[in-house]
Amino acid sequence: MRKTVLLVFLCLAAAAGAFAQDLDDVVISGRVVDTNGQAIAGATVTARQTATGQERTATTNSDGRYRLIELPPGPYTIRFAATGFGAKERVELNTISGQNLQLDIDLS
């Protein structure tokens, strides 16, 4: 019985730590469109953390939407690129713990 209670307690403690960690993460999401407002499917969105150089990449869906999750807070450079369009960057985009940032962009 004690082992079962201890096991349940340890599982709950581990889960609580995982949920608490998610509260600090940053989410960057948005939509990539052309100059006419039409969705660009298959565009690449890359977030590079300025301090560490670590990168996370997402690809837009058929609606032009992307979502980068579980990013550590801090400054980022976000690069948007798609075949047939010029690339764009947002430089030194500062994020804070728990932030959900909506970042839409148009490519030409």
N, C-alpha and C positions, 0 to 999 in steps of 0.2 A: 504494500500500500504506500509506504513512504517513497519507494522508488518511482511509483507512478505519479505521485504528487510532485516530486522533485522534477521529473521529466516534463510534466505539464508546465510547471513554473519556468523552467529553462526555455521551453518553446515559446511561451508568452513573452518572456524577457527579450529573446532574440527577435521576435516579430515586432515588438515595440521599438526596438532600436532601428530596425529597418524602416519602419514608418516615420520615425523622427528624422531619419537621414533624408528622406524624400522631401521633407518640408524645406530643407535648405537648398535643394536643387533648383536650377533655372530652366524654364521652358521657353524656347523661342519658336514661334509658329507664324504662319502667314500665307500669303498667296503671291504667286509670280504670274504676271500678265504681260501682254505686249502693249504697245502704245495705244491700241484700240480697246484695251480692257479685256481682251480674250485670253483665256487661261493658256499657260504654256506648260504642257505635260512633259515630264522627263527632264525638267531643269534640275541642275545640281545646286544645292545650297550647302556651303561649307562654313562651319564656325570654327575659327582658330583662336584659341585662348592666347592672348598676347604674352602673358607671363611665362607660360610653359611651352608654347608652340604646339600643344596637343590639338588635334582636329577631330571634328565630328561632321559627318556628311549625311544629308537626306536628299531624296529625289522627289520632285513634285508628282502628285497623282494627276488623274485626268481633269480635275477641276483646278489644277495649278497650286494646290495646297501642299504644304510641307509642315513637318513638326520635328524639332530637335529637342529631346528630353534628357533629363538627368545630367544637365551641364553644371559644373561647379561655378559658383559666382565669380565675377571678375570681369576684366576688360576683354572684348572679343573683336575680331575683324570677321565680318560676314561677307562671303563672296557668293554672288549669284551668277550662274552661267548656263547657257543653253545653246545648242547647235543652231546656227543661223542668226544669233543675236549677239550683241556686244555684252561683255561681262560688266557687272557693277559690284562695287564694294562699299560696305559701311565700316568705317575704320574707328577704332577706339570706342566701341559701343560698350558702355559700362553697365554691368548687371549687378543686382544685389540678391541676397538669399531669398528664396521663395518667389522670385519674380516670374510672372507669366507675361512675356513680351510678345506683342503682335507686331510683326514687321512685314508689311506688304511692299512689293517693288514692281516697277514696270521696266522691261528690257526693250531696247530698240535695235 
